Amino acid sequence: QFSGQINLPEKIAAGEYMLRVFVYEKEGEEITNNGVSNNTRITINQKPISLEIVSRSEIKPNEDLEFKAQLYDQTGQTIDGNQVAFRFVSIEGEEVLNILSKTGDSNFYKIRKNAPVGYWNLTATSEGMTKEMKIYIRENKEAMIEMINNTVRITNVGNVPYEGFVEIVIKGSRIVNATDLDEETEEEYEEFKEIKYMNLSLGAIVEFQLTAPDGEYKVVVDDGSQRIENSALLTGRAIGINDPNASLSFINKSFFAWFFLVFILGLFIFVSSRRVVLRKTVLSS
């Protein structure tokens, strides 16, 4: 029986190794007895040394962010299947993701359209190690254009103010009597077009009400990056594109102006009547 110690290299690769033991005795230079053992095996495990996040460093809103954690052992080989916790925090400090995954597995997170611009922080924690990565969310200038009955609604769904021009076109036809034939024919109206300037803050909505002589019309809305066409049943005396918000704003301003004037007049009458009452009280005394 004997005992001893073997120092293994620091970066020895993981795997199974055979331990061969050769024992002998000598008389002078002559080996007189020996024994060999080849049936002992040693297993070298992978030791986690470093952690890395694999992902894009920049992404546009409305895209899928793919990310995974890679754990490396003493020889730089990957260790798959170990637990890893991910945490994704926006530039505003909001935690938008907190999941448990495994090293080597891909994960996905959909960046919303109005995600704030700037550097977000992705953190991975595994085997007592933590790794951070900055991911830049790019600007997204985008509007959602909808046709609701006789109204065009434009909503800023991006992450920056929506500024630019939008073209709205109304095209239709009417029934007219042919001059030389006793029959009705369709005649195209001359298209009505307006260019509207948009300056919408985040999440802001603007609506335009469409009017035209009773009939069915084709409405085209184009902001340079998207174009929608839809049919609409319009009514009115003339073709036009009105901003109901503007008229509502005018009504609100007028209402408050009249309210303020009435309030001042009422306050004046109240103070004057109080003075008259006090004067009469003093005279009667």
C-alpha positions in Angstrom: 0.0 0.0 0.0 1.2 3.5 -0.7 -0.3 7.0 -1.0 0.7 10.0 -3.0 -0.5 13.2 -4.7 -0.8 14.1 -8.4 -1.0 17.8 -9.4 -3.1 18.2 -12.5 -2.6 21.1 -15.0 -4.9 24.1 -14.3 -6.4 23.9 -17.8 -6.7 20.2 -18.2 -9.6 19.3 -20.5 -12.7 17.7 -19.0 -13.2 14.0 -19.6 -12.2 10.6 -18.4 -8.5 9.7 -17.9 -6.9 6.3 -17.1 -4.5 6.2 -14.1 -1.7 3.7 -14.8 0.3 2.6 -11.8 3.6 0.6 -12.1 5.2 -0.6 -8.9 8.6 -2.4 -8.8 11.5 -3.3 -6.6 15.2 -3.5 -7.4 18.4 -5.2 -6.3 21.0 -2.9 -7.5 20.0 -2.1 -11.1 18.0 -5.2 -11.6 14.1 -5.1 -11.2 13.3 -8.2 -9.2 9.6 -7.7 -8.8 6.9 -5.5 -10.3 3.1 -5.0 -10.7 0.9 -2.9 -13.0 -2.6 -1.6 -12.5 -4.6 -0.2 -15.5 -8.1 -0.3 -14.1 -8.4 3.0 -12.4 -10.1 5.9 -14.1 -10.4 9.6 -13.1 -13.1 11.9 -14.3 -12.2 15.6 -14.7 -15.3 17.8 -14.5 -15.9 21.1 -16.3 -15.3 24.0 -14.0 -17.2 27.2 -14.8 -14.6 30.0 -15.4 -16.4 32.8 -17.4 -19.8 33.9 -18.5 -20.8 35.7 -21.7 -24.0 37.1 -23.2 -24.4 36.6 -26.9 -26.8 39.1 -28.5 -27.0 42.1 -30.8 -25.8 45.3 -29.4 -28.3 47.4 -31.3 -31.9 46.8 -32.3 -34.9 48.6 -33.8 -38.3 48.6 -32.1 -40.8 46.0 -33.2 -38.0 43.4 -33.8 -37.3 40.2 -31.9 -34.2 40.4 -29.7 -32.4 37.1 -29.6 -30.0 36.4 -26.7 -28.4 33.6 -24.9 -25.7 33.0 -22.2 -22.5 31.1 -22.8 -20.7 29.5 -19.9 -17.1 28.5 -20.4 -14.9 26.0 -18.6 -11.2 25.9 -17.8 -10.2 25.2 -21.4 -12.7 27.6 -23.1 -15.2 24.9 -23.9 -18.9 25.8 -23.5 -21.0 24.3 -20.6 -24.6 23.9 -21.8 -27.7 23.2 -19.8 -26.8 25.1 -16.6 -29.4 27.4 -15.1 -29.1 31.1 -16.0 -31.3 34.0 -14.9 -31.9 36.9 -17.3 -33.1 40.4 -16.4 -33.8 43.1 -18.9 -34.2 46.7 -17.7 -35.2 49.7 -19.8 -33.3 53.0 -19.9 -36.1 54.3 -17.6 -35.3 51.7 -15.0 -38.4 49.5 -15.7 -37.8 45.8 -15.5 -39.4 44.4 -18.7 -38.1 40.8 -18.5 -37.1 38.4 -15.7 -36.8 34.8 -16.8 -34.9 31.5 -16.0 -33.3 29.7 -18.9 -30.3 27.4 -19.6 -26.9 28.2 -20.9 -26.6 27.7 -24.6 -30.4 28.1 -25.2 -31.7 30.9 -27.3 -34.3 33.3 -25.9 -36.4 36.0 -27.6 -38.0 39.2 -26.5 -40.2 41.4 -28.7 -39.1 45.1 -28.5 -42.3 47.1 -28.5 -42.8 49.9 -31.1 -42.7 52.7 -28.5 -39.8 51.3 -26.5 -37.7 54.3 -25.2 -34.6 55.2 -27.1 -31.3 54.6 -25.4 -29.2 51.9 -23.8 -31.1 49.1 -22.0 -29.3 46.7 -19.6 -29.4 42.9 -20.1 -28.0 40.9 -17.2 -27.2 37.2 -17.0 -26.4 35.3 -13.7 -25.1 31.7 -13.6 -22.8 29.7 -11.3 -22.2 32.8 -9.0 -21.1 34.9 -12.0 -22.9 38.0 -13.4 -22.5 39.5 -16.8 -24.0 42.7 -18.1 -24.5 43.9 -21.6 -25.8 47.3 -23.0 -28.3 47.1 -25.8 -29.2 50.2 -27.7 -32.8 50.7 -28.8 -32.9 52.8 -31.9 -35.4 55.5 -32.9 -38.7 54.5 -34.4 -40.7 57.2 -36.2 -43.9 55.4 -37.0 -47.6 56.3 -37.2 -50.7 54.0 -37.3 -53.2 55.3 -40.0 -56.8 54.1 -39.7 -60.0 54.7 -41.6 -63.0 54.7 -39.2 -66.2 55.4 -41.1 -65.6 59.0 -42.4 -62.7 59.8 -40.2 -58.9 59.4 -40.8 -57.2 58.7 -37.5 -53.4 59.0 -37.2 -51.7 57.7 -34.0 -48.0 58.1 -33.1 -47.0 54.5 -32.1 -43.3 55.1 -32.3 -40.8 56.1 -29.6 -40.0 59.6 -30.9 -42.2 62.6 -31.9 -43.9 62.0 -35.2 -43.2 65.0 -37.4 -43.7 65.3 -41.1 -46.3 65.6 -43.9 -49.3 63.4 -44.6 -51.2 63.5 -47.9 -54.9 62.8 -47.9 -56.7 62.3 -51.2 -60.5 61.9 -51.8 -61.5 60.5 -55.1 -65.1 59.5 -56.2 -67.6 59.4 -59.0 -71.2 60.5 -59.6 -74.1 59.5 -61.9 -74.7 61.9 -64.8 -77.0 61.9 -67.8 -75.3 61.4 -71.1 -76.0 64.3 -73.5 -76.6 62.3 -76.6 -77.7 59.0 -75.1 -80.7 58.5 -72.9 -78.7 56.6 -70.3 -76.8 57.3 -67.2 -73.0 57.1 -67.0 -70.5 57.5 -64.2 -68.2 60.5 -64.2 -65.1 60.8 -62.1 -64.9 63.7 -59.7 -61.7 65.7 -59.8 -59.7 64.4 -56.9 -59.5 66.5 -53.8 -56.1 66.5 -52.1 -54.6 68.1 -48.9 -51.2 68.0 -47.4 -51.3 68.0 -43.6 -48.4 68.7 -41.3 -48.1 66.4 -38.4 -46.2 67.1 -35.1 -47.5 64.4 -32.7 -45.9 63.7 -29.3 -45.5 60.2 -28.0 -48.9 58.4 -28.1 -50.7 61.4 -29.5 -53.7 61.1 -31.8 -55.1 63.4 -34.5 -58.3 62.9 -36.4 -59.6 64.3 -39.7 -63.2 64.2 -40.7 -64.0 63.8 -44.4 -67.0 65.4 -46.1 -68.3 65.2 -49.6 -71.6 65.1 -51.5 -73.4 61.9 -50.6 -71.7 58.9 -52.2 -69.0 56.4 -52.0 -65.4 57.6 -52.3 -61.9 56.2 -52.4 -59.7 57.7 -49.7 -55.9 57.5 -50.0 -53.6 58.4 -47.1 -49.8 58.5 -47.6 -47.1 59.6 -45.2 -44.1 58.6 -47.4 -43.4 55.3 -45.6 -46.9 53.8 -45.8 -49.9 54.1 -48.0 -53.5 53.0 -47.3 -56.5 53.0 -49.5 -60.0 52.5 -48.4 -63.6 53.1 -49.5 -65.8 55.4 -47.4 -69.4 56.6 -47.6 -69.3 60.3 -47.2 -71.9 63.0 -46.7 -71.9 66.7 -46.8 -72.3 69.7 -49.1 -68.7 69.9 -50.4 -65.5 67.8 -50.4 -63.4 68.7 -47.5 -60.9 67.5 -44.8 -61.7 69.0 -41.4 -59.9 68.7 -38.1 -62.6 68.1 -35.4 -60.0 68.6 -32.7 -59.4 72.1 -33.9 -63.1 73.1 -33.8 -63.4 71.4 -30.4 -60.5 73.3 -29.1 -62.0 76.6 -30.3 -65.3 75.7 -28.6 -63.5 74.9 -25.4 -61.5 78.1 -25.5 -64.7 80.1 -26.2 -66.5 78.3 -23.4 -63.8 79.1 -20.8 -63.5 82.7 -22.0 -67.3 83.2 -21.5 -67.2 81.4 -18.2 -64.4 83.7 -17.0 -66.3 86.8 -18.0 -69.5 85.6 -16.3 -67.5 84.7 -13.1 -65.9 88.2 -13.0 -69.3 89.9 -13.5 -70.9 87.7 -10.8 -68.1 88.5 -8.4 -68.5 92.2 -9.1 -72.3 92.0 -8.4 -71.7 90.1 -5.3 -69.2 92.6 -3.9 -71.3 95.5 -4.8 -74.4 94.1 -3.2 -72.5 93.3 0.0 -71.4 97.0 0.2 -75.0 98.2 -0.3 -76.2 95.8 2.5 -73.4 97.0 4.9 -74.2 100.6 4.1 -77.9 100.2 4.8 -77.0 98.3 8.1 -74.8 101.2 9.2 -77.4 103.9 8.4 -80.2 102.0 10.2 -78.0 101.7 13.3 
